Amino acid sequence: MVKKPAHKEKRVNQSLQKLIQRLRELLHEHPHAKQAEYAQWLGVAQGRISQLKKLL
């Protein structure tokens, strides 16, 4: 028998437009930051930053 965790954290989905806008602001404010930093600030995976940059 496999036990499931008692409490599973949910990720809060943000609208795509809000993510793109916030990333645009962060890129302007911190032009030399790494993708991992942008990801941490936005609460998304690093790979998602690459996807969002393509949509800018």
C-alpha positions in Angstrom: 0.0 0.0 0.0 1.4 3.4 -1.0 0.6 6.3 1.2 -0.1 9.7 -0.3 1.2 12.8 1.3 -1.2 14.4 3.7 -0.9 17.8 2.2 0.1 18.5 -1.4 1.2 22.0 -2.3 -0.7 23.5 -5.2 1.0 25.9 -7.6 -1.0 29.0 -8.2 -1.5 29.4 -12.0 -1.0 33.0 -13.2 -2.4 34.2 -16.4 0.0 34.2 -19.3 -0.3 37.9 -19.9 0.5 38.7 -16.3 3.6 36.5 -16.4 4.8 38.1 -19.6 4.2 41.6 -18.3 6.0 40.9 -15.0 8.9 39.3 -16.9 9.2 42.3 -19.1 9.3 44.5 -16.0 12.0 42.3 -14.4 14.1 42.3 -17.5 14.0 46.1 -17.5 14.8 46.4 -13.8 17.4 43.6 -13.7 18.9 43.2 -17.2 21.9 41.2 -16.1 20.0 38.7 -13.9 20.1 34.9 -14.7 17.1 33.0 -15.9 17.1 31.1 -12.7 16.6 34.3 -10.8 13.8 35.4 -13.0 12.2 32.0 -12.5 12.5 32.3 -8.7 11.0 35.8 -8.7 8.1 34.7 -10.8 7.5 31.4 -9.1 7.9 29.3 -12.3 10.5 26.8 -13.6 13.6 28.1 -15.4 12.5 26.5 -18.7 9.3 28.5 -18.5 11.3 31.7 -18.6 12.7 30.7 -22.0 9.2 30.0 -23.3 8.0 33.4 -22.0 11.0 35.2 -23.6 10.0 33.8 -27.0 6.6 35.4 -26.5 7.9 38.9 -25.8 
